[in-house]
Amino acid sequence: MIAVCRALRDATKSDPRGVRVVDADGRKWTNADIVREMAAVSRAVRMSTPEGARVLVQVSSAGRFWAACTGVAVAGRDVVPVATDIPPGVLARLRADIVPSMLIDDGFLAQGSEDQHSDDGVGFGGVILNSSGTTGRSRLVRRSAAAVDYIAKGLVAAHLHEERDQCLSILPLHHAFGFEHAFLGPALGGGCVIHGSEFEPIAVSALLRRATAFVTVPPALRSIIEIGWPQAHVRRVITAGTPLSSTLRARLQAVAPAVELVDLYGATELGTIWLDRGSGGVPVPGVEIAIGELFDEAEGEILVRSQSKPDGFIGCEDPPVDDSGWFRTGDIGRRLADGKFAIVGRAKLIFDVGGLKVNPQDVEAALDEHPGVRASLVAPLRLSDDIVRVAATIERSDTHGSATAPGAVELREFLRGRIANHAIPRSFEFVGCLPRTASGKLIRPAPSSTRPLAPTVRRPSGLSDPNVRMNWTRELFDGAAGGYDWASAAGALWSDRWYRRRELVRAGLRVGGAILDVGGGTGRSAAVAQAIVGPGGRVALVDPSSGMAAEARKRGVHEVVIGQAESLPFPDGSFDVVLMAYMLRHVEDMCRAFTEARRVLKPFGRICVLEVSKPPGRVSLSMFRFITGGVLPIVSRLGSGRAASGPMMAYWAQTMEDAADPATITEALGQAGFVGARHHRELGIFSSYRGLKP
């Protein structure tokens, strides 16, 4: 940190008006601005804290972050970067672990003149970062000022950050990756950082036009490529946080062949370990790498010895390195023929969700605090090669009966404020007893895949077999197709046309857009959609019933296809919106159907699911059952003039009685890879669900 502070002061003397940081709101920080604020922070910290204190920095401005971190270090205190959205419970535990402490946030006001603290390195503070942990709980690791400088100098020596670089970063500054590549490297190398507060692909793509370097994580890079790589001056892309696939590297080279893509491998405890420019990892200067227990195996655990080794863990006596200075990464690596290295897999429990680390033991510890949870196991839920979510298996406590046992919604709310939002499980499975060894130790299973989620908790008698049910419902709907419109309108209380139109507009359907109506039946929704998109848009309808499809064609729907929701006959990225209206009970696995919907959507496309849900409340539920199970089948048969309409509405009522609850449907959307999945209920019974394809 000593060299970083000196570099900023030297830059102020040679180029005081040179812009070094551009905040998300557009504010520009010059060299003089940062050094002036650095001095003020340093003076205030010295006056407000005793020697040995640790100062938490929680600010939304990247420029203020630079100034606060360097100011704290110059004051001789350790800086502890924390997220602006850190849950209150996590912040409270953090402050308890690093007493005495001080918090610098957006409301902090430092006043003072130029600080005259010496630059001889004596008394400079270090940095405390949160390590997600290799084999245990997350721990705070301290780097000395000299170790921080060593890491920064290595980044500059490797030409990752150069003078006059315009480096775009959307990385959280409190993470090791962001701390090093959106602060240390650019500050020492003489570059400028353009910092965004959150990743929004279109906005980031626009910012890339002003950048010469881009530091990011592979999922974000993939999103930028999918919407179209901008005509920019970017010379270098640096990725970390999640392993970079050869496929993604090839995709970037295809659209931007002149861009140098550097995939770095590192650890919070040591900083950057190696750099991979496409042919294998090359250790950075000062880093030794060994493979396996014998140190020269072809494949085994990656061991690292570095001159930037940490001082130790805060509040923990376990040394981060062994007596010989080797750090066990917990990752499995391979030694390549040319002396380079590659990651084969992970031996540790940590996994990545969108480039952010999740430690299962941290999540389990938070879950186990709930009185209704006896034990829990957390694992990655891998939806595809690029999309991972968090899944939890819960063994409920005997003290809670079935009526009061916690469910998925309650546990998610319980975890908010206790762990980071990205670590909150999307999927919950409740079991009677988790697997244990003879000694009672929980057996951690292999990473799970997507588990099926049925749209109903049970099927009607005689229809439990999927093949039998498929043939039965196809015949039922073929026979009722001619009278379906009247029965459907009655079931929606004759409000469905304006309601469907409103929900489609809310889902983002516009003039010229493309929509797929899954299970579209006679085309009631498709007709509304055609009026919205106009002659320049596209409306496709898929349904398994040939009778329904024929009615849709009569209505004027231009593109009608026979098919199933679980296997859509369309190529990837074909539509802006996918609609599933009142058809969910007819699929076998909601996760599979939603995954197919995500596949055929374009990036940032939306899914819209419309359903009827049982209303809350005893009186409302009794009335709902009377109308759906008794009145509607009779009225539909008489009003439509079709005998099959009665059994169809009776089947509809029975499946509604046993339908999955809204929380389960929302969960299935999340399992399928949709972000921002949410549920909205109107009049107690009309439910709409939406989600965004990342």
Disulfide bonds with the S-S distance in Angstrom:
none
